[in-house]
């Protein structure tokens, strides 16, 4: 667990000023930069470049529904490769309607397979507790389609360890072998989280949190949230070759200092 926590990716939202908080993140950390319909691909690109210059390994998010056409896809890939990015995370995106030719991550992956590029790894999303707009059967079929064109999958927020374990075992039994980057909510202040949701619009992260067994209510009541509890409850499954949990992906909600302090406490056994 300590090894996974030490090497965890940290997800940031490209809001103005977030780069002023990056001094707390150890150089060399993998920082992933989200994308949203409100800010568009340009904001993601700008902050991905800032993160590279700050000394991080960077993974930009690319939302299919925000890509107008193949020309814009080419431009996006050329720009991230221009500042040294080697890994890309592809999602469908939250936009209700696509702005152009692509409506799903699978379509972007297929387009990328026909483009000359130098990306070494591509990640895709998975949903242990389901998706509010997509059936479980459709999600599984989408993973089957994406698997030959991707290198790993990142799980959306999940606070229910049994739901996560059951989903992962079932998914593996059905032939989905992509290494898992386990999505974990970092320590968070509920009030700051709600303020953030206003800044970025009604995003998927807060919607997921609101459904997860009263997590928001617990936070507002001042109850402590300890991300390591889920990892501890996974026990031996955390290192099971069959389940293939490769890394942790920390949803920081831009609460970077508490996230890094939590990492340090877990690694040091404090």
C-alpha positions in Angstrom: 0.0 0.0 0.0 2.8 2.4 0.9 4.5 1.8 -2.4 1.3 2.5 -4.4 0.6 5.6 -2.4 4.1 7.0 -2.8 3.9 6.6 -6.6 0.2 7.7 -7.0 -0.9 10.0 -9.8 -2.5 13.3 -8.7 -5.4 14.6 -10.7 -5.8 18.4 -10.9 -8.5 20.6 -12.4 -7.1 23.4 -14.6 -8.5 26.4 -12.7 -6.5 29.6 -12.6 -4.0 29.7 -9.8 -3.8 25.9 -9.3 -0.2 26.0 -10.6 0.7 28.2 -7.6 0.0 25.2 -5.4 2.2 22.8 -7.2 5.2 23.6 -5.1 4.0 21.0 -2.6 4.1 18.2 -5.1 7.4 16.3 -5.3 9.1 16.7 -8.7 8.7 13.7 -10.9 5.1 13.0 -9.7 2.6 12.1 -12.4 0.1 14.9 -12.6 -3.1 14.4 -14.7 -4.9 17.5 -16.0 -8.7 17.2 -16.4 -10.9 18.6 -19.2 -14.4 20.0 -19.0 -17.0 21.4 -21.4 -16.8 24.7 -19.5 -13.1 25.3 -20.1 -12.4 23.3 -23.2 -9.3 21.6 -24.5 -7.2 24.7 -24.7 -7.2 25.2 -20.9 -6.1 21.5 -20.4 -3.3 22.0 -22.9 -2.1 25.2 -21.3 -2.0 23.7 -17.8 -0.5 20.5 -19.0 2.4 22.5 -20.5 2.8 24.4 -17.2 2.9 21.1 -15.3 5.7 19.8 -17.6 7.7 22.9 -17.1 7.3 22.5 -13.3 9.0 19.1 -13.5 6.1 16.7 -13.5 5.3 13.7 -15.6 2.0 14.9 -17.2 -1.1 13.1 -18.5 -3.6 15.4 -20.2 -7.2 14.3 -20.4 -8.8 14.4 -23.9 -12.6 14.4 -24.1 -14.0 13.0 -27.3 -17.1 15.2 -27.3 -14.9 18.3 -27.3 -12.9 17.4 -30.4 -14.3 19.0 -33.6 -12.6 16.9 -36.2 -9.5 15.0 -37.2 -7.6 18.2 -37.8 -8.1 19.3 -34.2 -7.2 15.9 -32.9 -3.9 16.1 -34.9 -3.3 19.6 -33.4 -3.9 18.3 -29.9 -1.5 15.4 -30.2 1.2 17.5 -31.9 1.1 20.1 -29.1 1.3 17.6 -26.2 4.1 15.7 -28.0 5.8 19.1 -28.5 6.3 19.5 -24.8 7.2 15.9 -24.1 4.0 14.2 -23.1 4.1 10.4 -23.6 0.8 9.4 -22.0 -2.8 10.4 -22.8 -6.0 9.7 -20.9 -9.1 9.5 -23.2 -12.7 9.9 -22.1 -16.0 10.4 -23.7 -16.7 13.6 -21.8 -19.6 15.2 -19.9 -20.9 17.4 -22.7 -24.5 16.6 -23.6 -23.8 17.0 -27.3 -20.5 16.4 -29.2 -19.1 19.5 -30.8 -18.0 17.5 -33.8 -17.2 14.1 -35.2 -16.6 12.1 -32.1 -19.0 11.1 -29.3 -17.0 8.4 -27.5 -13.6 7.5 -26.3 -13.6 4.4 -28.5 -13.9 6.7 -31.6 -11.0 8.8 -30.5 -8.9 5.6 -29.9 -9.7 4.3 -33.4 -8.8 7.7 -34.9 -5.5 7.7 -33.0 -4.7 4.2 -34.3 -4.6 5.7 -37.8 -2.4 8.7 -36.8 1.3 8.7 -36.6 2.2 9.6 -33.1 4.8 8.9 -30.4 2.5 8.3 -27.4 3.6 5.4 -25.3 0.5 4.8 -23.1 -3.2 5.6 -23.4 -5.6 5.3 -20.5 -9.4 5.0 -20.5 -12.1 5.2 -17.9 -14.0 2.4 -16.1 -17.0 2.6 -13.7 -17.1 0.0 -10.8 -20.4 1.5 -9.5 -21.9 2.2 -12.9 -22.6 5.3 -14.8 -25.8 7.4 -14.4 -26.4 7.5 -18.2 -24.9 4.2 -19.5 -26.0 0.7 -18.8 -23.5 -1.8 -17.2 -23.8 -3.9 -20.4 -22.9 -1.0 -22.6 -20.0 0.0 -20.3 -18.6 -3.6 -20.5 -18.9 -3.7 -24.3 -17.1 -0.3 -24.5 -14.2 -1.7 -22.5 -14.0 -4.7 -24.8 -13.8 -2.3 -27.8 -11.2 0.0 -26.2 -9.0 -2.7 -24.7 -7.0 -3.5 -27.9 -6.3 0.3 -28.3 -5.5 1.2 -24.7 -2.8 0.4 -22.1 -4.6 0.9 -18.8 -7.9 1.9 -17.2 -8.7 4.4 -14.4 -11.7 3.7 -12.1 -14.1 6.5 -11.3 -14.7 7.3 -7.6 -15.7 4.3 -5.6 -16.0 4.3 -1.8 -17.6 0.8 -1.5 -14.8 -1.7 -1.3 -17.1 -4.7 -1.9 -18.6 -3.1 -5.0 -15.1 -2.5 -6.3 -13.8 -6.0 -5.5 -16.9 -7.6 -7.1 -16.8 -5.5 -10.2 -13.1 -6.1 -10.7 -13.3 -9.8 -10.3 -16.3 -10.0 -12.7 -14.6 -7.8 -15.2 -11.4 -9.9 -15.2 -13.5 -13.1 -15.6 -15.1 -11.6 -18.7 -11.7 -11.0 -20.4 -10.9 -7.3 -19.5 -7.2 -7.4 -18.7 -6.2 -3.8 -18.8 -4.1 -2.8 -15.7 -6.2 -0.8 -13.3 -5.3 2.6 -11.9 -7.5 2.6 -8.8 -9.3 6.0 -8.5 -9.2 7.2 -4.9 -10.6 10.4 -3.5 -7.8 12.2 -1.6 -8.5 13.8 1.8 -10.9 16.7 1.2 -12.7 19.6 2.8 -16.4 19.4 2.0 -16.9 23.1 1.9 -14.0 23.7 -0.5 -15.3 20.8 -2.6 -18.7 22.4 -3.0 -17.1 25.8 -3.8 -15.0 24.1 -6.4 -18.1 22.5 -8.0 -19.6 26.0 -8.5 -16.4 27.1 -10.3 -16.3 24.2 -12.7 -20.0 23.6 -13.1 -22.0 20.6 -12.1 -19.4 18.0 -12.9 -19.4 14.2 -12.6 -17.1 14.1 -9.6 -19.5 15.8 -7.3 -22.5 13.8 -8.7 -20.6 10.6 -7.9 -19.7 11.8 -4.5 -23.3 12.7 -3.7 -24.4 9.1 -4.3 -21.6 7.4 -2.4 -23.2 6.3 0.8 -23.5 9.7 2.4 -19.9 10.7 2.1 -20.7 14.4 1.7 -22.9 14.3 4.7 -20.1 12.7 6.8 -17.7 15.4 5.7 -20.1 18.2 6.6 -20.6 16.7 10.0 -16.8 16.8 10.5 -16.3 13.1 10.3 -12.8 12.2 9.1 -12.4 10.6 5.7 -9.4 8.3 5.5 -8.6 7.1 1.9 -6.3 4.4 3.2 -9.2 2.6 4.7 -10.4 1.4 1.3 -6.9 0.2 0.5 -6.5 -1.6 3.8 -9.9 -3.4 3.3 -8.8 -4.6 -0.1 -6.1 -6.6 1.7 -4.3 -9.1 -0.5 -6.5 -8.1 -3.5 -4.4 -4.9 -3.7 -1.5 -6.9 -5.0 -3.3 -9.8 -6.6 -1.9 -10.6 -10.1 -5.3 -11.7 -11.2 -6.9 -8.3 -10.3 -3.9 -6.4 -11.7 -4.1 -3.1 -9.7 -1.1 -1.3 -11.2 -1.3 2.2 -9.6 -3.4 4.7 -7.7 -5.1 7.7 -9.2 -5.8 10.4 -6.6 -8.7 12.8 -7.2 -7.3 15.8 -5.4 -10.2 18.2 -6.3 -7.3 20.8 -6.2 -6.9 20.3 -2.5 -3.2 19.6 -3.2 -1.6 20.3 0.1 -3.8 17.9 2.1 -3.4 15.3 -0.7 0.4 15.4 -0.5 0.5 15.5 3.3 -1.7 12.4 3.4 0.6 10.6 1.0 3.6 11.5 3.3 1.7 10.2 6.4 0.8 6.9 4.8 4.3 6.3 3.3 6.0 7.1 6.6 3.5 5.1 8.6 2.5 8.1 10.7 
